Amino acid sequence: MTMPTPSDFVANCSMLYADVPALQRPAAATADGYRKLEFWWPFEDSVPRATEVNTFIDAVSESQATVVAMNFTLGDAESGGRGIVSHPNRAAEFGEHLDVLVDIVARLGIRRCNAPVGVYLSQYDNEQQLDTAVANLRAASDRLHPLGAIPMVEPLSGVDNYPVVTAAQAAQLISRIDDAVGRRGAVGLLADLYHFAANGEDIDSVLRTHCDRIVHVQVADFPGRHEPGTGRLEIDRFLGLLRELGYRGEIALEYIPSR
């Protein structure tokens, strides 16, 4: 059997190269043999200056790598660092942020955009926040679809008051957005095997039930969230199952290096 190499995977630069200055991460990843990259939102602000955007794009272009996926903004302390998609008080900010993200997607040819939903805020009704998330993700889908790109929803672990913890909750939100857009597949499911394991999900069942919605996969071992082989998660078996079920997308390495 041919052993996999870095070029077979997507490098999550925000985690694998967290100790490298942000603008040097694309070059560091390609020096290690990666040719496909992904990033969390690479700016301090949801709406960065044009010069910041241009500098980031130049750094990626100089690395000659392909950016496969990128996060929407993670927000700030108010959002718990987990996005602003569901926050009614930040709808205008999200609209400006979406303008910037769409510009980056168009310039770099990005095809997958992970949208952290944001923690529930106590001053708003949960249903109001869910309605806000649906409206914002509908707008994001409408803007990204002509570019051949798609927003994604990811179940997370270890975040208090986060509304999307299980794959079933993600699928329910995705269905609401699909209905609002009038098109199945308007939003995809990001399947992070680490988060599934940390949340106690039956991963075999999750993959079999939701494979048709999965558009991107991330891996880290569990426990510890380090590189594959450091924990007890059956990553190879789960990736094999995904292939059997018809998944032909990318596999991204999103782990904390232990060495």
C-alpha positions in Angstrom: 0.0 0.0 0.0 1.2 3.5 -0.8 1.7 5.5 2.3 0.0 8.9 2.4 2.1 12.1 2.1 1.4 15.7 3.1 0.3 16.4 -0.5 -2.6 13.9 0.1 -4.1 16.1 2.8 -5.2 19.7 3.5 -3.1 21.5 6.1 -5.1 23.6 8.5 -2.5 26.4 8.8 -4.2 28.0 11.8 -3.6 24.9 14.0 -0.6 23.1 12.4 1.4 26.3 12.2 0.1 28.3 15.2 3.6 29.1 16.3 4.6 30.6 12.9 3.8 34.2 12.1 0.4 34.3 10.3 1.7 35.5 6.9 4.5 32.9 6.9 2.2 30.0 7.4 1.4 29.3 3.7 5.1 29.1 2.9 5.8 26.9 6.0 3.1 24.5 4.9 4.3 24.2 1.4 7.9 23.7 2.7 6.6 20.7 4.5 5.0 19.3 1.3 1.4 20.4 1.6 -0.2 21.8 -1.5 -3.7 22.4 -0.2 -4.4 24.7 2.7 -7.2 25.9 4.9 -7.4 28.7 7.4 -9.5 30.0 10.3 -10.5 33.7 9.6 -6.9 35.1 9.2 -7.6 38.6 10.5 -8.1 40.4 13.8 -11.4 42.0 12.7 -14.4 40.7 11.0 -14.0 43.5 8.4 -10.3 44.0 7.8 -8.7 46.8 5.8 -8.2 46.1 2.1 -4.4 46.3 2.6 -4.6 43.4 5.1 -6.6 41.3 2.7 -4.2 42.0 -0.2 -1.2 41.1 2.0 -2.8 37.8 3.0 -3.7 36.9 -0.6 -0.1 37.8 -1.7 1.3 35.4 0.9 -0.9 32.6 -0.3 -0.2 33.3 -4.0 3.6 33.3 -3.3 3.3 29.9 -1.7 1.7 28.5 -4.9 -0.7 26.5 -2.7 -4.4 26.1 -3.2 -6.7 27.3 -0.4 -9.5 24.7 -0.1 -11.4 26.1 2.8 -11.6 29.1 5.1 -13.7 30.1 8.2 -16.0 33.0 8.5 -15.1 35.3 11.3 -14.8 33.7 14.8 -15.9 37.0 16.3 -14.6 38.2 19.7 -15.2 37.8 23.4 -18.9 38.5 23.1 -19.4 35.7 20.6 -17.2 33.4 22.6 -14.8 33.3 19.7 -17.3 31.1 17.9 -18.8 33.3 15.2 -21.5 36.0 14.9 -23.8 34.3 12.4 -26.7 33.9 14.9 -26.3 37.3 16.7 -29.1 39.8 15.9 -27.1 42.8 17.1 -24.4 42.1 14.6 -26.4 41.5 11.4 -25.0 44.6 9.7 -21.4 43.6 10.7 -22.0 40.2 9.2 -23.2 41.7 5.9 -19.9 43.7 5.7 -17.9 40.7 6.7 -19.6 38.6 4.0 -18.6 41.2 1.4 -15.0 40.7 2.4 -15.2 36.9 2.5 -16.8 36.7 -0.9 -14.0 38.9 -2.4 -11.4 36.5 -0.9 -13.2 33.5 -2.1 -13.4 34.9 -5.6 -9.7 35.8 -5.7 -8.4 32.6 -4.3 -10.9 30.1 -5.7 -11.9 28.9 -2.3 -14.8 26.3 -2.4 -15.7 25.7 1.2 -16.4 28.3 3.9 -17.0 27.2 7.5 -19.5 29.4 9.3 -19.2 29.2 13.1 -22.7 30.0 14.3 -21.9 31.8 17.5 -22.9 31.0 21.1 -26.4 31.8 22.2 -26.7 35.2 23.9 -28.8 35.5 27.0 -30.4 38.8 26.0 -32.1 37.2 22.9 -34.6 34.4 22.5 -33.0 31.3 21.1 -35.5 31.1 18.3 -34.7 34.7 17.3 -31.0 33.8 17.1 -31.7 30.7 15.1 -33.8 32.8 12.7 -30.9 35.2 12.4 -28.5 32.3 11.6 -30.8 31.0 8.9 -31.2 34.4 7.3 -27.4 35.1 7.4 -26.5 31.7 6.0 -29.1 32.0 3.3 -27.5 35.2 2.3 -24.1 33.6 2.4 -25.2 30.7 0.2 -26.8 33.0 -2.3 -23.5 35.0 -2.6 -21.2 32.0 -2.7 -23.1 29.7 -5.0 -22.4 31.7 -8.2 -18.7 31.3 -7.3 -19.0 27.5 -7.0 -18.5 27.8 -3.2 -20.6 26.7 -0.3 -21.0 27.7 3.4 -20.6 24.9 5.9 -22.0 24.2 9.4 -19.8 22.3 11.9 -20.8 20.7 15.2 -18.4 21.8 17.9 -17.4 20.4 21.2 -16.3 22.0 24.5 -18.2 25.3 23.9 -20.9 26.4 26.4 -24.2 27.6 24.9 -23.3 26.6 21.4 -26.4 25.7 19.4 -24.8 23.1 17.1 -23.2 20.2 19.0 -24.5 17.1 17.3 -24.6 16.2 13.6 -28.4 15.9 13.9 -28.6 19.6 15.1 -26.4 20.6 12.2 -28.5 18.7 9.7 -31.7 20.3 11.2 -30.2 23.8 10.7 -29.0 22.9 7.2 -32.5 21.7 6.3 -34.0 25.0 7.4 -31.6 26.9 5.3 -32.1 24.7 2.3 -35.9 25.3 2.6 -35.3 29.0 2.9 -33.1 29.1 -0.2 -35.2 26.6 -2.1 -32.3 24.4 -3.0 -31.0 21.2 -1.3 -27.3 21.5 -0.7 -27.4 25.3 -0.1 -25.2 24.6 3.0 -23.0 21.6 3.6 -21.9 19.7 6.7 -18.3 19.9 7.9 -17.5 16.6 9.6 -14.8 17.0 12.2 -14.1 13.5 13.5 -12.5 14.9 16.7 -15.6 16.9 17.6 -17.8 13.9 16.9 -15.7 11.8 19.3 -15.5 14.5 22.0 -19.3 14.9 22.0 -19.8 11.1 22.3 -21.4 10.7 18.9 -21.7 7.2 17.3 -19.4 8.2 14.4 -20.3 5.1 12.3 -24.0 6.1 12.6 -23.3 9.8 12.0 -21.4 9.1 8.8 -23.9 6.7 7.4 -26.8 9.0 8.3 -25.4 12.3 7.1 -22.8 11.4 4.4 -24.9 12.9 1.7 -24.6 16.3 3.4 -20.8 16.1 4.2 -18.8 18.4 2.0 -15.5 18.6 4.0 -13.8 16.4 6.6 -11.3 17.4 9.3 -9.4 15.0 11.5 -7.5 15.0 14.8 -7.0 12.2 17.2 -9.0 11.8 20.4 -8.4 12.5 23.2 -5.9 15.3 23.1 -6.7 16.7 19.6 -3.2 15.9 18.4 -1.9 14.2 15.3 -3.4 10.8 14.2 -1.9 8.0 16.1 -1.6 9.8 19.4 -5.1 8.8 20.7 -7.6 6.0 20.2 -9.8 7.3 17.4 -10.1 4.9 14.5 -9.4 7.6 11.9 -8.3 5.2 9.1 -11.4 3.1 9.5 -13.7 6.1 9.5 -12.1 7.6 6.4 -12.4 4.2 4.7 -16.1 4.2 5.6 -16.5 7.7 4.1 -15.0 6.5 0.9 -17.3 3.5 0.8 -20.2 5.8 1.3 -19.2 7.9 -1.7 -17.3 10.8 -0.1 -14.7 12.1 -2.5 -13.9 15.4 -0.9 -10.8 16.6 0.9 -9.4 15.4 4.2 -8.0 18.3 6.3 -5.5 17.9 9.2 -6.7 20.2 12.0 -4.8 19.1 15.1 -2.5 20.6 17.7 1.0 19.2 17.0 2.3 17.3 20.0 5.9 17.6 18.8 
